[in-house]
Amino acid sequence: MFARLLFVVAMLLASHAVAARAEAPLPPIEDRYCHAVAPVGTEVALPPASAFACDGEPRAYENQRLWLIAPLSARDAGAEGATLLVHQTRFERLTILFAYADGRTLRHQVRAGDFQSHWRVGGQLAFSAPGREAPLVSVALGLDQLARYSLLRTRLLPAGDAARDAALGASLIGGALTLLALSSAYNLLLARASRQRHVVWHSAWVATVLVWGLLWSQLALLLFPGLAGTAAARLCTMLATLAIAFAAACAATCPEAGAVPRWLRRLVVGLGWAVALVGIPVAFGPPLAIDWLGPVLSIAVLGLLAAVTILIGIAWRRGSAEARSFFFAWAIPMAVLAATELVDMGTSLFGGGPQIAVLFASAFQTVWLSVSTTLRLARLRTERDVARAAQSELAELAQRDPLTGLLNRRGFVGRAEAALAEPDEAGGNLVFALLLIDVDHFKAVNDRFGHDAGDGVLQRIGARLDALSGPNIHAARLGGEEFALGASGLARCDLADFAERVRASLGTLALSDLLGEGARVSVSIGVAEARGGSRFPAIYRSADRALYAAKNAGRNRVAFAHPGQAEMLPGNRMKAA
């Protein structure tokens, strides 16, 4: 049974191999071209077959009309027909001739500045030949004043495959350009906020790549159709080299001061601007400039990539955090740029070749860098919030008494002065009242039971005063056995009852564990009242005089400060001058 299964599998593999050989893919359309050169004229007529050569590359075509013709088979076109895709390059006019077996010819023509409806997102022109009973036998291209044959990229696909390919490519390119647009706005705001040089250069790089991508993809033709063809191709070349210069400046200014030698920074910047300067004649010069300066430009780009790699490597080894971030963000774009200089990508990646590879790598870079920058800013924000919280906690601790946890003199005075700054309220309520509280005979407690017991008594008093506190009442330990309560917004009668309640509450504290069975302490309280505009030192002196009056009257009582007199009030209360 197992042997039969192996036999069946072997037969299936053999039949698949035979079918694969029978259906071997056709050579690319670019490998089937024969070429001929004819004068540029108003009449567009295909030269005779004898004028075409099928070996070597065409010559002396820059100011002429270059004809390319390729034979087609039934496998080149589906039932719905075929589509010829031509990547945008520098030419003045392009004529496409599809020939059918019945002698019929279908003609398309575009010119620089007017691509009509033939342009597609992805830097390509699409020319379709519908399926007919008679099959297609050939396709011919007539290019007037083509800048360079080596820059011409074409593909021939069944119409359905071309439509799906164009839709998928347009979606991906649109997504990449959207990411670049968002990143451009983000980096512009980040550059204004951070004022760091490498962020400014990176912002310039993103904006330049975005404009380049809009021109190369031909989306810019929606607003500027006159740029179609040569103008867009020239601008793309210039913008590409300018973007490289901005990226070099970003790399040179990224590491922290002292992380890399100054001469290496200058070398990177110099190579970057050298690429931009060489790019100007390549973009706007005659076709010969592409042959002469193209290799120089490639060498300069590769040299720049090597210099940037060395710079980032040195900075990383010396502990530069910015260099590490730069490496992870720029590694893929740099590798892709190097690959475009070393490898012929042709019509890969939906026909976009090296341009679409650079666009996708740039979009990845902006996303990576934006995310890493956002995370770094989030960490900085968290560290700032933690520092502020610690600072606030320290400021609060600086205003607290370490033994009781109540406000200390500094913290209490600050709150009292804030309360005294409030205006008088209607209804006769007081702006602020100060209750100075002193523990009676506290020295005897320390002398008899020790300072630990004395500290315990103070803690119990502090806890009780804290329990009596509220939104408008603040408790404090001013020093030693002296405490204070600051009350805002109490009526005069309520203040008297509140002061008596405080005295009585402190007199009932359970202290048996500290001072022995049934032990209690008493307190004397001096009260002073104030309205808006009063100063704390003045109200403190008044409350202190009232406190001494309470002490002199026998302790364990409340005394109110009142100008000109000092008299006892019912219930252990008195008025004092």
C-alpha positions in Angstrom: 0.0 0.0 0.0 2.8 2.4 0.9 4.6 1.6 -2.3 1.5 2.4 -4.4 1.2 5.7 -2.6 4.8 6.6 -3.4 4.2 5.7 -7.0 1.1 7.9 -7.2 3.0 10.9 -5.6 6.0 10.3 -8.0 3.6 10.3 -11.0 1.9 13.5 -9.9 5.3 15.2 -9.4 6.5 14.1 -12.8 3.3 15.3 -14.5 3.7 18.7 -12.7 7.3 18.9 -13.9 6.2 18.2 -17.5 3.5 20.8 -17.3 5.9 23.3 -15.8 8.3 22.8 -18.7 5.4 23.0 -21.2 4.2 26.2 -19.5 7.7 27.8 -19.0 7.3 31.5 -18.4 7.8 33.8 -21.4 10.8 36.1 -21.3 10.0 39.6 -20.2 8.9 42.0 -22.8 12.1 44.0 -22.4 14.1 41.0 -23.5 12.2 40.7 -26.8 12.6 44.2 -28.1 14.1 44.9 -31.5 15.0 48.5 -32.0 15.2 51.1 -34.8 16.0 54.8 -34.8 14.0 57.2 -37.0 13.8 61.0 -37.4 11.3 62.8 -35.2 8.4 64.0 -37.3 4.7 64.8 -37.2 3.9 61.5 -38.9 4.1 58.4 -36.6 4.8 55.5 -39.0 6.5 52.3 -38.0 9.7 51.7 -39.9 10.0 48.7 -42.2 11.1 45.4 -40.6 14.5 45.7 -42.3 15.3 48.8 -40.2 15.1 46.9 -36.9 18.0 45.3 -35.1 17.4 42.7 -32.5 20.9 42.5 -30.9 22.8 45.1 -28.8 21.4 48.3 -27.5 20.1 51.3 -29.5 22.4 54.2 -30.1 22.1 57.8 -31.2 18.5 58.0 -30.3 18.5 61.0 -27.8 17.2 63.5 -30.3 15.5 61.0 -32.6 12.5 58.7 -32.3 13.4 55.3 -30.9 11.2 52.4 -32.0 11.0 49.2 -30.0 9.0 46.3 -31.2 8.3 42.9 -29.6 6.5 39.9 -30.9 3.5 38.6 -28.8 2.0 35.2 -28.4 -1.4 34.0 -27.2 0.0 33.6 -23.7 0.9 37.3 -23.4 -2.8 38.3 -23.3 -5.8 36.8 -21.5 -9.3 36.6 -22.9 -9.8 40.2 -21.7 -6.7 41.5 -23.6 -3.3 42.8 -22.6 -1.9 45.9 -20.9 1.5 47.4 -21.5 2.9 49.2 -18.4 5.6 51.8 -19.0 7.4 53.3 -16.0 7.6 57.1 -16.3 10.9 58.4 -17.6 12.2 61.4 -19.7 10.7 61.5 -23.2 8.7 64.1 -25.2 6.2 61.8 -26.8 5.3 58.1 -26.5 3.3 56.2 -29.1 2.1 52.6 -28.6 1.0 50.4 -31.5 -0.8 47.1 -30.8 -1.0 44.9 -33.9 -3.6 42.1 -34.3 -3.3 39.1 -36.6 -6.1 40.4 -38.8 -4.0 43.5 -39.7 -5.8 45.9 -37.4 -3.6 48.3 -35.3 -4.6 49.9 -32.0 -2.8 53.2 -31.3 -2.3 55.1 -28.1 -0.2 58.3 -27.7 0.8 60.6 -24.8 3.3 63.4 -24.5 5.2 65.1 -21.7 2.8 67.3 -19.8 -0.3 65.4 -21.0 -0.6 61.7 -19.9 -4.4 61.9 -20.4 -6.1 59.0 -18.5 -3.1 56.6 -19.0 -1.2 57.4 -15.8 -1.5 55.0 -12.9 -0.4 55.4 -9.2 3.0 53.9 -9.0 4.8 55.9 -11.6 3.5 53.9 -14.6 1.5 54.5 -17.8 -1.0 51.8 -18.8 -1.9 51.1 -22.4 -4.5 48.4 -23.0 -5.4 46.3 -26.0 -8.8 44.6 -25.6 -9.2 40.9 -26.4 -10.5 40.1 -29.9 -11.1 37.1 -32.0 -7.8 37.9 -33.8 -4.9 37.5 -31.4 -2.3 40.1 -30.7 0.9 39.6 -32.7 3.2 42.5 -31.7 3.5 45.7 -29.7 5.6 48.7 -30.7 6.8 51.7 -28.8 7.8 55.0 -30.4 9.7 57.3 -28.0 10.6 60.8 -29.0 13.8 62.2 -27.5 14.2 59.5 -24.8 16.8 60.5 -22.3 18.3 57.0 -21.6 17.2 53.6 -22.8 18.7 52.0 -19.7 16.1 53.9 -17.6 13.2 52.6 -19.6 11.2 49.9 -17.8 8.2 48.1 -19.3 5.9 45.2 -18.5 3.3 43.3 -20.4 0.5 41.7 -18.4 -2.9 40.2 -19.1 -5.4 43.0 -18.6 -7.0 41.4 -15.5 -3.6 40.8 -13.8 -2.6 44.4 -14.7 -5.7 45.8 -13.1 -5.3 43.8 -9.9 -1.6 44.6 -9.8 -2.3 48.4 -10.2 -5.0 48.3 -7.5 -2.8 46.5 -4.9 0.2 48.7 -5.7 -1.9 51.9 -5.5 -3.3 50.8 -2.1 0.2 50.1 -0.7 1.7 53.3 -2.2 -1.3 55.4 -0.9 -0.8 53.9 2.6 2.9 54.7 2.5 2.3 58.3 1.4 -0.3 58.7 4.1 2.1 57.5 6.7 4.7 60.0 5.3 2.2 62.8 5.4 1.3 62.1 9.0 4.9 61.7 10.0 5.8 65.0 8.2 3.2 66.9 10.3 4.3 65.1 13.5 8.0 65.7 12.9 7.4 69.4 12.1 5.6 69.9 15.4 8.3 67.8 17.2 11.0 69.9 15.6 9.4 73.2 16.8 9.0 71.7 20.3 12.3 70.1 20.7 14.5 72.5 18.8 17.1 69.7 18.3 19.1 69.9 15.1 18.8 66.3 14.1 15.0 66.4 14.6 14.9 69.5 12.3 16.9 67.7 9.6 14.8 64.6 9.9 11.6 66.8 9.5 13.1 68.2 6.3 13.9 64.7 5.1 10.4 63.4 5.7 8.9 66.4 3.9 11.2 66.0 0.9 10.5 62.3 0.6 6.8 63.0 0.8 7.0 65.5 -2.1 9.2 63.1 -4.0 6.7 60.2 -3.5 3.8 62.3 -4.7 5.6 63.2 -7.8 7.0 59.8 -8.5 3.7 58.0 -7.8 2.0 60.6 -10.1 -0.6 61.5 -7.5 0.6 65.0 -7.9 -0.9 65.0 -11.4 -4.3 65.3 -9.9 -3.4 68.9 -9.1 -0.5 69.6 -11.5 -1.2 67.5 -14.7 1.4 69.6 -16.6 4.2 68.0 -14.6 3.7 64.7 -16.3 6.7 63.1 -17.8 10.1 64.8 -18.1 9.4 67.6 -15.6 8.3 65.1 -12.9 11.2 62.8 -13.6 13.7 65.7 -13.3 12.2 66.9 -10.1 12.2 63.4 -8.6 15.9 63.1 -9.3 16.7 66.4 -7.6 14.4 65.7 -4.6 15.9 62.2 -4.1 19.5 63.6 -3.9 18.3 66.5 -1.7 16.6 64.0 0.7 19.9 62.1 0.9 21.7 65.3 1.9 19.0 66.0 4.7 19.4 62.4 5.9 23.2 62.8 6.1 22.8 66.0 8.1 20.4 64.2 10.5 22.9 61.4 11.0 25.8 63.9 11.6 23.9 65.9 14.2 22.2 62.9 15.9 24.9 61.7 18.3 25.5 63.8 21.4 28.4 66.2 21.6 31.7 64.4 21.9 30.4 61.1 20.9 32.1 61.1 17.5 35.1 63.0 16.1 34.2 66.4 14.6 36.0 65.6 11.3 33.7 62.6 10.8 30.6 64.7 11.3 31.9 67.1 8.7 32.7 64.3 6.3 29.2 62.9 6.5 27.6 66.3 5.9 30.1 67.1 3.1 29.3 63.8 1.3 25.6 64.4 1.7 25.7 67.9 0.1 28.1 66.5 -2.6 25.3 64.0 -3.5 22.8 66.9 -3.7 25.1 69.0 -5.9 25.9 66.2 -8.3 22.2 65.5 -8.5 21.4 68.9 -10.0 23.2 68.3 -13.4 22.0 64.7 -13.4 18.4 66.0 -13.0 18.4 69.0 -15.3 21.5 68.5 -17.5 21.6 66.9 -21.0 21.3 63.1 -21.3 25.1 62.7 -21.4 25.2 63.9 -17.8 23.4 60.8 -16.8 26.2 58.7 -18.3 29.0 60.8 -17.0 27.8 61.7 -13.5 25.5 58.7 -12.8 28.4 56.5 -11.7 29.9 59.3 -9.7 26.6 59.8 -7.9 26.4 56.0 -7.1 29.9 56.0 -5.7 29.1 59.1 -3.6 25.9 57.5 -2.2 27.7 54.3 -1.3 30.6 56.2 0.3 28.1 58.3 2.3 26.3 55.2 3.5 29.7 53.7 4.7 30.6 57.0 6.5 27.2 57.1 8.2 27.6 53.5 9.3 31.0 54.2 10.8 29.7 57.4 12.5 26.8 55.6 14.1 28.9 52.6 15.1 31.4 54.8 16.9 28.7 56.8 18.7 26.9 53.5 19.7 30.1 52.1 21.2 30.6 55.3 23.2 27.1 54.9 24.7 25.1 57.3 22.6 21.4 56.6 23.1 20.5 58.8 20.1 22.9 56.7 17.9 21.1 53.5 18.9 17.7 55.0 18.0 19.1 56.3 14.7 20.4 52.8 13.8 17.2 51.0 14.5 15.2 53.6 12.5 17.5 54.0 9.6 19.0 50.5 9.2 16.4 49.3 6.7 16.3 52.5 4.6 20.1 52.6 4.4 20.2 48.9 3.3 17.5 49.4 0.7 19.3 52.5 -0.7 22.5 50.5 -0.9 20.6 47.7 -2.7 19.2 50.0 -5.3 22.8 51.1 -6.1 24.1 47.6 -6.3 21.2 45.5 -7.6 19.0 46.0 -10.7 15.5 45.7 -9.3 14.0 46.2 -12.7 10.2 46.0 -12.7 9.8 44.2 -9.4 7.4 45.3 -6.7 4.4 46.1 -8.9 6.7 47.7 -11.5 8.0 50.4 -9.2 11.4 48.7 -8.7 13.9 50.7 -6.7 11.6 53.7 -6.2 8.8 51.8 -4.5 11.4 49.9 -2.4 12.7 53.3 -1.1 9.2 54.6 -0.6 8.2 51.6 1.6 11.5 51.7 3.5 11.0 55.4 4.2 7.4 54.9 5.4 8.7 52.1 7.7 11.4 54.5 9.0 9.0 57.3 9.8 6.7 54.9 11.6 9.5 53.4 13.6 11.1 56.7 14.5 7.7 58.3 15.4 6.8 55.4 17.6 10.2 55.3 19.3 10.1 59.1 19.8 6.6 59.0 21.2 7.7 56.2 23.6 10.8 58.2 24.6 8.7 61.3 25.2 6.2 59.2 27.2 9.1 58.0 29.4 10.3 61.6 29.8 6.8 62.7 30.7 6.5 59.9 33.3 9.9 60.8 34.7 8.8 64.4 34.9 5.5 63.5 36.6 7.4 61.3 39.1 9.9 64.1 39.8 7.0 66.6 40.3 5.3 64.1 42.6 8.5 63.6 44.6 9.0 67.4 44.7 5.4 67.9 45.9 5.9 65.1 48.5 9.1 66.7 49.7 7.4 70.1 49.9 4.6 68.5 51.9 7.0 66.7 54.2 8.9 70.0 54.8 5.6 71.4 56.2 4.9 68.4 58.5 5.9 67.6 62.0 7.8 64.3 62.0 6.5 63.2 65.4 2.7 63.8 65.1 2.3 64.1 61.3 0.5 67.4 61.8 1.5 70.6 60.1 4.6 72.2 61.5 4.9 76.0 62.1 5.9 76.7 58.5 3.0 74.8 57.0 0.5 76.2 59.4 1.6 79.8 59.0 1.2 79.4 55.2 -2.3 78.2 55.5 -3.2 80.8 58.1 -1.9 83.6 55.9 -3.9 82.2 52.9 -7.1 82.2 55.1 -6.4 85.8 56.3 -6.1 87.0 52.7 -9.8 86.0 52.1 -12.4 88.8 52.2 -14.9 89.1 55.1 -18.0 87.0 54.6 -21.5 88.2 55.0 -23.5 87.1 58.1 -20.8 87.9 60.7 -18.6 84.9 60.1 -15.0 85.2 61.0 -12.3 85.0 58.4 -9.9 83.2 60.7 -9.6 82.1 64.3 -6.5 80.8 66.0 -6.5 78.4 68.9 -3.2 78.0 70.7 -3.1 74.8 72.8 -0.6 74.1 75.4 -0.3 70.9 77.5 -0.5 71.6 81.2 2.5 70.5 83.3 4.0 68.6 80.4 7.5 69.0 81.8 6.5 66.9 84.8 5.3 64.1 82.4 8.7 64.0 80.8 10.5 64.1 84.1 8.4 61.4 85.7 7.7 59.0 82.9 10.5 59.7 80.4 10.6 61.3 77.0 9.3 58.2 75.2 6.1 58.5 77.2 6.0 62.2 76.6 6.3 61.7 72.9 3.5 59.1 73.1 1.3 61.7 74.8 2.1 64.3 72.1 1.2 61.7 69.4 -2.1 61.0 71.0 -2.9 64.7 71.2 -1.9 65.1 67.6 -4.1 62.2 66.5 -7.1 63.7 68.4 -6.5 67.2 66.9 -6.2 65.6 63.4 -9.6 63.9 64.0 -11.1 67.3 64.9 -9.7 68.8 61.7 -11.8 69.4 58.5 -11.8 71.3 55.2 -11.8 74.6 57.1 -9.9 73.6 60.2 -6.1 72.9 60.2 -4.2 71.3 63.1 -0.5 71.9 63.8 2.3 71.3 66.3 4.1 74.5 66.6 6.9 73.1 68.8 7.4 71.3 72.1 4.0 70.8 73.8 2.4 73.7 71.9 -0.3 72.9 69.3 -2.6 75.1 67.2 -5.9 74.9 65.4 -6.8 77.3 62.6 -10.5 77.6 61.8 -12.0 79.6 59.0 -15.6 80.7 58.5 -16.9 80.0 62.0 -19.5 82.3 63.7 -18.4 83.8 67.1 -20.8 81.6 69.1 -19.7 78.5 67.2 -16.1 79.3 67.8 -16.6 79.4 71.6 -18.4 76.0 71.6 -15.7 74.5 69.3 -12.9 75.7 71.6 -14.5 74.2 74.7 -15.2 70.9 72.8 -11.5 70.7 71.9 -10.4 71.3 75.5 -12.8 68.7 76.8 -11.9 66.1 74.1 -8.2 66.3 74.9 -8.9 66.0 78.6 -10.5 62.6 78.0 -7.6 61.0 76.1 -6.8 57.4 77.4 -3.2 57.4 78.5 -3.2 54.5 81.0 -0.7 52.6 78.9 1.7 55.5 78.9 1.2 57.2 82.3 -0.5 54.6 84.5 -4.1 53.7 85.3 -6.5 56.6 85.2 -3.9 59.2 84.1 -5.1 62.2 82.1 -3.7 65.4 80.8 -5.3 68.8 80.5 -4.7 71.7 78.1 -5.0 75.4 78.2 -6.3 77.2 75.1 -5.9 80.8 74.0 -8.2 82.0 71.2 -7.8 85.0 69.0 -10.2 86.2 66.2 -9.4 88.0 63.0 -11.0 89.4 59.9 -9.7 90.1 56.5 -6.5 92.2 56.3 -5.1 91.0 59.6 -1.5 89.7 59.8 -0.6 86.4 61.4 2.1 87.7 63.8 -0.5 90.0 65.3 -3.2 87.4 65.7 -0.6 85.0 67.1 0.5 87.5 69.8 -3.2 88.0 70.8 -3.7 84.2 71.1 -0.5 83.9 73.0 -1.6 86.5 75.5 -4.9 84.7 75.9 -3.1 81.4 76.5 -1.0 82.9 79.3 -4.2 84.3 80.8 -5.7 80.8 80.8 -2.5 79.5 82.4 -2.5 82.2 85.1 -6.1 81.6 85.8 -5.4 78.0 86.9 -5.0 76.1 83.5 -7.4 73.6 81.9 -9.5 76.4 80.5 -10.2 78.5 77.4 -9.4 82.2 77.2 -10.4 84.6 74.4 -8.3 87.5 73.5 -10.2 90.8 73.6 -8.7 94.3 73.6 -8.6 96.0 77.0 -9.8 93.3 79.3 -9.3 89.9 80.7 -12.2 88.2 82.5 -13.4 84.7 83.3 -16.4 83.4 81.3 -18.7 80.6 82.4 -17.6 77.1 81.9 -13.8 77.6 82.3 -13.8 80.3 79.7 -12.5 83.9 80.1 -11.7 87.0 78.1 -8.1 88.3 78.3 -6.4 91.5 77.2 
